[in-house]
Amino acid sequence: MSRVKRGVTANKRRNRILKRAKGFSGGRSKLTTVAQEAVDRSAANAYRGRKLRKRDFRSLWIARINAASREHGLSYSRFMSGLRKAGVELDRKVLAQLALTNPPAFSKLAEIARESAA
């Protein structure tokens, strides 16, 4: 039976870990064990962050829509309810974009919402 030298595999594993830890500070980018922990933690945070980003954007859109609809004398809930009753099927992302970039179009939507809510 021939002898197996494991240096190549170990170096490959170490290099893979250190490559992912590139840019980390101090021993977190130099020491294999510390780098492995840092890489694992960063992967967990990235996974969690991808879920949180969806929540964060939705709350940002709601805040923008609320601010814009209050300028037209409507609360967020009455505005959204009025749009739903009027059959306007724009999502929050588009509504927030309209509120920011195209106030005249948003004011028309506010009028539609007001008429439907009443």
N, C-alpha and C positions, 0 to 999 in steps of 0.2 A: 504494500500500500504506500502510495506516494505521500510526501509531507505537504500539508496545505499551509501556505504562508498568507496570513490575513491582512498584511499591511495595505494592500491596494484597496480592499473593501473598506477598511477602517478609515483610511485617508479620504476616500470618496464620500463616506458618510459625514465625516468632519467638515469637509469642504462644502458639502451641500448645506449643512447647518449654518456655517459661517457666512456663506453667500447670502442666505436669507436674513442674517443678522447684520449685514453691511449697513453702515450708517448709524448703528446703535452706538451708545456712548461707552467708553472705557472697556472693562472686561466683558461687557455684554456683546461686544463684537469681536473679541479676541479669544476668550476662553470657551472651550466647547460646551462644558456643562452649563455654565451661566448663560451662554448664547442660546442653548437649547430651551432653557426655561423662558428666556425673553421671547424667543420665536413662538413658543407655544402660547404664551400670554398674549402676544400681539395678534396671533391668529384668532384667539377667542374674542379679543376686543373687536377685531375686524368683523367677525361674524355677527356679534351683538350690534355693532355700529350699522351694519346693513339693514337690520330690522328697525333700529331707532331712527334712521334717516327718513324712513317712510312716515313715521309718527311726527317727526319734527317738521317736515315739509307740510303735512296736512294742517298742523296747528298754525304754521306761518300763513298758509293760504286763508284759513278761517279768520285769523287776526286781520289780515288785509281786507277781506270781504266785509268783515264787521265794521272796520273803520270807514270804509267807503260807503256802506249802506247807511250808517248813522249820519253821514253828511246829507243824505237824502231823507232823513227822518224815519228810518226803519231800523229795527234791531236785526241782528243777524238771522235769528230764528224766523222772524216774520218775513224777511227778504227771501230766505230759502224756501219757506212754506209757500209763499206767493208764486215763486218761480215754478215750483213743483205743480201747483194747482193750474198754472197757465200752460203747463206742458213744455216748459223750456228745459231741455236736457243738456245743460252745460255743466261740466264737472268743476270742482272747486279750483283746480289748477288754472283752468281757462278763465274763470270768473276773477280770480286774483290778478291774473295777467291783464285782463280788461280794466280792472279797477286802477291798476298802476299806469298802464300805457295809453288807454283810450277812455278817459272819463265820460265823454259824450255818449258812447255806446253803453257804458255802465249805467248812466242816468236813465237811458231808455229802458234798460232792464229793470231798474228800480221802479219806474212808472208802471211797467207791466206787472211787477210783483205787487205793487200797492193796489192796483185795480183788481187783481185776482184775490188778494187777501181780504178785501172788503166785502 
